[in-house]
Amino acid sequence: MTVFGKILVFLNLLFSIATGALIVFVFTTRSNWVAAYNDAKQKAEAAEARYLAEKSSHDNDRKQAEVALKGETSEKEQLAQEIAKLQDRITRLQMTADTQTGLTNQSATEIQKVQAELNQIKAEREALVTEKDAARAKVVSIQKELDEQRKIAVNESLQAKNLLQRVTNLLRTVEELTVKTRELEAAAPGGGGGGLGTGSSVLDETAKSAPPGVRGRITAVGKEGTSLAQINIGSDSGLSPGNVLIVYRGNEYLGDLALIRTEAKAAVGKFTPKSRSAKLQEGDSVITSFTGAPQ
């Protein structure tokens, strides 16, 4: 390659670099213009939205002021009519009094009585207006309080209905789970002995039916793996070995507790959880049955 060719190549390289820099500069400038245009457009739109909101608020205030002005104007006209009627009556009475004044002194006394009557009527009217305003304010206050009490009553009624429905559903679920558990225990090998052995035990004896609705709580829980628990009710409450109690915590069904030993004020049973995650705790509640049927 000749020297002239090398010079041309070098000039071509310089021209390419300059052209690229120019393109980058133009692209950067155009991007900045677009960003500035978008920012200005957003500001203009926000300003227009604020203007429209303020205009709407101003229009609403103006309409409310016009309505209030109309009401005050109407009331003012009514008061003016009443005043005109009273003034007309006063004028007539004054004319009558003037006519009677020239006749006798008794006429003057009657005029004074009429004037006193007018003053009394005016005072009574003012008192009636004041009483009317007070009664209107009291009615408005009572109506507001009645509305609040009505809302509270409706909310409490809805909450009570929802809670009653939830409790009913939970009780139905507990009863169904209890029946299914007992059916599974009865269908298990060994007649529902639960793997306690083939020898005779307290559970093999015929258990007396426990009275329904007897409630108690867990007072002690055995070591982990024993599934034994003690409750604070016993034979004095009608319980006997073999009775199965429902264990729950709040509205949550935990499982069943089959009694293996009862005393007067306490009993011990074996806990069968509804699931692996169900664990007994001191203070959990027990009940013989949620329904009226004995255990």
PyMOL commands that set and color helices and strands:
alter all, ss='L'
color gray80, all
select helices_A, chain A and resi 3-101+105-187+202-204+235-237
alter helices_A, ss='H'
color red, helices_A
select strands_A, chain A and resi 215-221+228-231+244-249+252-262+267-273+285-287
alter strands_A, ss='S'
color yellow, strands_A
deselect
rebuild
show_as cartoon
